[in-house]
C-alpha cells in the first residue's frame, strides 16, 4: 500500500483519485493521481494534474494511460 497519499474519491469504477502528499508540504502543490484500488503502488500512479487547481481548470477530466 502506498503511504503519503490521501484519497479524495473514485472514478466510479475500479480506480481511486488521490493526492500525492509526498511531493510537498504545501497542499496546493500536491499532484492529483489515479490508481487502481487493488494496485496502490507508486509505479502504477497515473498523474491527472499537477495540483487540484490544474485539475479543476481541466474540468476534472480523468486521463487514461
C-alpha distances in whole Angstrom, upper triangle without the diagonal:
4,6,10,10,12,12,16,17,17,19,21,19,16,14,13,15,13,14,13,14,14,17,20,21,23,21,24,22,19,18,17,15,14,11,11,10,9,8,5,6,9,12,11,12,16,17,20,22,22,22,23,26,26,24,27,30,28,29,25,25,22,22,21,21
4,7,7,10,11,15,16,16,18,21,19,16,14,12,13,11,11,9,11,10,13,16,17,19,18,20,18,15,15,14,12,12,10,12,11,11,9,6,6,7,10,10,10,14,15,17,19,19,19,20,23,23,22,24,27,26,27,23,23,20,20,20,20
4,6,9,11,15,17,18,20,23,22,19,17,14,14,11,11,9,9,8,12,14,15,17,16,19,17,14,14,15,13,15,13,15,14,14,13,9,9,9,13,14,13,16,16,18,19,19,18,19,23,23,22,24,27,27,27,24,25,22,23,23,22
4,7,10,13,16,17,20,23,22,20,17,14,13,10,8,6,5,5,9,10,11,13,12,15,14,11,12,13,12,14,14,16,15,17,15,11,12,10,14,15,13,16,15,17,17,16,15,16,20,20,20,22,24,24,25,22,23,21,22,22,22
4,6,10,12,14,16,19,19,17,14,11,10,6,6,5,6,7,10,12,12,14,12,14,13,9,10,10,9,11,11,13,12,15,13,9,11,10,13,13,11,13,13,14,15,14,13,14,18,18,17,19,22,21,22,19,20,18,19,19,20
4,6,9,12,15,17,18,17,14,10,9,5,5,7,7,10,12,13,13,14,11,13,13,10,11,10,10,11,12,14,13,15,15,12,14,13,17,16,13,15,14,14,15,15,13,13,16,17,16,17,21,20,20,17,19,17,19,20,21
4,6,8,11,13,14,13,10,7,6,4,6,9,10,13,15,16,17,17,13,15,16,12,12,10,9,10,10,12,10,14,14,11,14,14,17,15,13,14,14,14,15,16,14,13,16,17,15,16,20,19,19,15,17,15,17,18,20
4,7,10,12,14,14,11,8,6,5,7,11,12,16,17,17,18,17,13,14,15,12,12,9,10,10,12,14,13,16,17,14,17,17,19,17,15,15,14,13,14,15,13,11,14,16,13,14,17,17,16,12,15,14,16,18,20
4,7,8,10,11,9,6,5,7,10,13,15,18,20,21,21,20,17,18,18,15,14,11,11,10,11,12,11,15,16,14,17,17,20,17,15,15,15,13,15,17,15,13,16,17,14,14,18,17,15,12,13,12,15,16,19
4,5,7,8,6,4,5,8,12,15,17,20,21,23,24,23,19,20,20,17,15,12,11,8,9,9,9,13,14,13,16,17,19,15,14,13,14,13,15,18,17,15,18,18,14,16,19,17,16,12,12,10,13,14,16
4,5,7,6,6,7,11,14,17,20,22,23,25,26,25,21,22,22,19,16,13,11,8,10,10,11,14,15,15,18,18,19,16,14,13,14,12,15,18,17,16,18,18,14,15,18,15,14,11,10,8,11,11,14
4,7,8,9,10,13,17,20,23,25,26,28,29,28,24,25,25,22,20,16,15,12,12,11,11,15,16,17,20,21,22,18,17,16,17,16,18,22,21,19,21,21,17,18,21,18,16,13,13,11,14,14,17
4,6,8,11,14,18,20,23,25,26,28,30,29,26,26,26,23,21,17,15,11,11,9,9,12,14,15,18,19,20,16,16,15,17,16,19,23,22,21,23,23,19,20,23,20,19,16,15,12,14,13,16
4,7,10,13,17,18,22,23,24,27,29,28,25,26,26,22,20,16,14,10,8,6,6,8,10,11,15,16,17,13,13,14,16,16,19,22,22,21,24,23,20,22,24,22,21,17,16,13,14,13,15
4,7,10,13,15,18,20,21,23,25,25,22,23,22,18,16,13,10,6,5,4,5,8,9,10,12,14,14,11,10,10,12,12,16,18,18,17,21,20,16,19,21,19,18,15,14,11,12,11,13
4,6,10,12,15,17,18,20,22,22,18,19,19,15,14,10,8,6,5,6,6,9,10,9,12,13,15,12,10,10,12,11,14,17,16,15,18,18,15,17,20,18,18,14,14,11,13,13,15
4,7,10,13,15,16,18,19,19,15,16,16,12,10,7,6,5,7,9,9,13,13,11,13,13,15,12,10,10,10,9,11,13,12,11,15,14,11,13,16,15,14,11,11,9,11,12,14
4,6,9,12,13,14,16,15,12,14,13,9,8,6,5,6,8,11,11,14,13,10,13,12,14,13,9,10,10,10,11,12,11,10,14,14,12,14,17,16,16,13,14,12,13,15,16
4,6,9,10,11,12,12,9,10,9,6,6,5,6,9,11,14,14,17,16,12,14,12,15,14,11,11,10,10,10,10,8,8,12,13,11,14,16,16,17,14,15,14,15,17,18
4,6,6,9,11,11,9,11,9,6,6,7,7,10,11,14,15,17,15,11,12,10,13,13,9,11,9,11,11,10,9,11,14,14,14,16,19,18,19,16,18,16,16,18,18
4,6,6,7,8,7,10,8,6,8,9,11,14,15,18,18,20,18,14,14,12,16,16,13,15,13,14,14,12,11,12,15,16,16,18,20,21,22,19,21,19,20,21,22
4,6,8,10,10,12,10,8,9,12,12,15,16,19,19,20,18,14,14,11,14,16,13,15,14,16,15,13,13,15,18,18,18,21,23,23,24,22,23,21,21,22,22
4,7,9,9,11,7,6,8,11,12,15,17,20,21,22,20,16,16,12,15,16,13,15,12,15,13,10,11,13,16,16,16,19,21,21,23,21,22,20,20,22,21
4,5,7,9,6,6,9,13,14,18,20,23,23,25,23,19,19,16,19,20,17,18,15,17,15,12,11,13,15,16,17,19,21,22,23,21,23,22,23,24,24
4,6,9,8,8,12,15,17,20,22,25,25,27,25,21,21,18,21,23,20,21,18,19,17,14,13,14,16,18,19,20,22,24,25,23,25,25,25,27,27
4,5,6,7,11,13,16,20,22,25,25,28,26,22,23,20,23,23,20,21,18,18,15,13,10,12,13,15,16,17,19,21,22,21,23,23,24,26,27
4,5,5,9,11,14,17,19,23,23,25,24,20,21,19,22,22,18,19,16,16,13,11,8,9,11,13,14,15,17,18,19,17,20,20,21,24,25
4,6,9,11,14,17,20,24,24,27,25,22,23,20,23,23,19,19,15,15,12,9,6,7,8,10,11,12,14,16,17,16,18,19,20,23,24
4,6,9,12,16,19,22,23,26,24,20,21,18,20,20,17,16,13,13,10,7,5,8,9,10,12,14,15,16,18,16,18,18,19,22,22
4,7,9,13,15,19,19,22,20,17,17,14,17,17,13,14,11,11,9,7,5,7,10,11,11,13,15,16,17,15,17,16,17,19,20
4,6,10,13,16,18,20,18,15,15,13,15,14,11,10,7,7,6,4,4,7,10,9,9,12,14,14,15,13,14,13,13,16,16
4,7,10,14,15,18,16,14,15,13,15,13,10,9,6,5,5,6,6,6,10,9,7,10,13,12,13,10,11,10,11,13,14
4,7,10,12,15,13,11,12,10,11,10,6,5,4,5,7,9,9,10,13,12,10,13,15,14,15,12,12,9,10,11,12
4,7,9,12,11,9,11,10,11,8,6,5,6,7,10,12,13,13,16,15,12,15,17,15,15,12,11,8,8,9,10
4,6,8,7,6,8,9,9,6,5,6,9,10,13,15,16,16,20,18,16,19,21,19,19,15,15,11,11,10,11
4,5,5,6,9,11,11,8,8,10,13,13,17,19,19,19,23,22,19,21,24,21,21,18,17,13,13,12,12
4,6,6,10,12,14,11,11,13,15,16,19,21,21,20,24,23,20,23,25,23,23,19,19,16,16,15,16
4,6,9,12,13,10,12,14,17,18,22,23,24,24,27,26,24,26,29,27,26,23,22,18,19,17,17
4,5,9,9,7,9,12,15,17,20,21,22,22,26,25,22,25,28,25,26,22,21,18,17,15,15
4,6,9,7,8,11,13,15,18,19,19,20,23,23,20,23,26,24,25,21,21,17,17,16,16
4,5,5,7,11,13,16,18,19,20,21,24,23,22,25,27,25,26,23,22,19,18,17,15
4,5,5,9,10,14,16,16,17,19,22,21,20,23,25,23,25,21,21,18,17,16,14
4,6,8,11,14,16,17,19,21,24,22,21,24,26,24,25,22,21,18,16,15,12
4,6,10,12,15,16,18,20,23,21,19,23,24,22,23,20,19,15,13,12,10
4,6,9,12,13,14,16,19,17,16,19,21,19,20,17,16,13,11,11,10
4,6,9,11,13,15,17,15,13,17,18,16,17,14,13,10,8,7,7
4,6,7,10,11,14,12,10,14,15,13,15,12,12,9,8,9,9
4,7,9,9,11,9,7,11,12,10,11,9,8,6,6,9,10
4,5,7,8,6,5,9,10,8,11,9,9,9,9,12,13
4,7,8,6,7,11,11,11,14,12,13,13,13,15,16
4,6,5,6,9,10,11,13,11,13,13,14,17,18
4,5,5,6,9,10,11,9,12,12,14,18,19
4,5,5,6,9,10,10,12,14,16,19,21
4,5,5,6,9,9,10,12,13,17,18
4,5,5,6,5,7,9,11,14,16
4,5,5,5,8,11,13,17,20
4,5,7,9,12,14,18,20
4,5,6,9,10,14,17
4,5,9,12,15,18
4,6,10,13,16
4,6,10,13
4,7,10
4,7
4
